[in-house]
């Protein structure tokens, strides 16, 4: 089968488009920003076991821990992002869900919080 110049060009364009579209999948999401504390808890994004947004739960998503630590948002005493630490800075859970026992009663000790980087 002989390819015409038009067919060859079409195949090259398709290969280029496939490479460009799949690059983020191959390279990973390194440049993706660290999730931030939402103003209101969403029932569709809530970790009932750890009482914080699922998208920020480092216990359920261990790959997030390094990203939060690099961003300076880490509570080393509780192993969760400082901004949503269920004991230091608990969020009001979505309706029908509960806070962790003792949430908000914890005397926050700055010694277990990682220093936030400036800049």
N, C-alpha and C positions, 0 to 999 in steps of 0.2 A: 504494500500500500504506500503510495507516494502522497506526501503531505504538500498541500499548496502553501504558499506564503501566508495566505489569510488564516489557514488552519493552524500553522505554526505560531503565528502571532496570538491567536486565541488561546492556545495551550500555554504559552508563556505568560499571558496576562492572568489566566486562571491560576497558574502556579504561584505567581507573584501575590495575587490576592489571598491565596490560601496561606502563604508564608506570613504575610502581614497580619492576617486575622488570627493566626494561631500563635504568634509571637508572645502575647501576654500569657497564654496558657503554659508555654514552655519555659518562659523566663520567670514566672511566678508573679506575686503581687507585692513585691518589695516596696514599691512606691505608694502603695495604698495607705491612706492616712489611718492613724490609730483611732478607733471609735471613741466618741466623746459621750459624756453623760447626757442622756436625753432629759428634757424638762419634765416629761410625764412618762411613767412606765407603760409599756405596751404589752398586753397579754400575749400577743403573738411573738414577742421577743423577751420572754421572761424565764429565767432559770428558777424553778420552784425549789430545787434542792439547795441552791446557794443564795437565793434571794437578791438577784441583781439581773440586769439585762443579759440574756443568753449571748448576745453578740459581743459582750465584754467579759464573760465568765472565763477566767484563765484556768479554772479547775476542769471545766468541760472542754475547753479549747486551749490546751497547753501551749500550742504554737503562738498564742497571743502574748504570753508572759514576757518574752524577750522584747517584743515591740513596745509594750507598756513600760518596761524597765528602761529601754533606750529613750523613751519620751519623758522619763522622770515622773511617771504616774504609776507608782508601785508601792503597795503596803507590804513590806517584807514580813511583818508580823502575822499577817493573815493570808498572804499569797494571792491577793487580788489587786486590781487597779485601785489606787488610793481614792480616785474620784468617785468610785462606786463601791468601796469596801463595805460589805454588808454589816460590819460591826462598827467601823469608824464613821462612815458617811452613808448610812442606809437610805435607800430610796423608798418612797411610799409605793407598795406593790400595787399591781392592777387590782380592780375590784374582785373580791372573792379569793384572793391569794394572801398568804400571811408573810410577815417579816420573820426573820430568824429570831429565836428566843434570845433576849438580851440586846437586840439591835438598838443602837442609839444610846444605850446605857453604858457602853464601853468608854472608859476614860482614855481618850486618844493619847498615845505616847509618841511624840514626834521622833523618838529615837528609832522606831521601827519603820518609819516612812523614808523612802529613798529621797534624797534631795532633788528638787526639780531643777533641771538645767535652764539657764537663762539663754534666751536667744532663739 
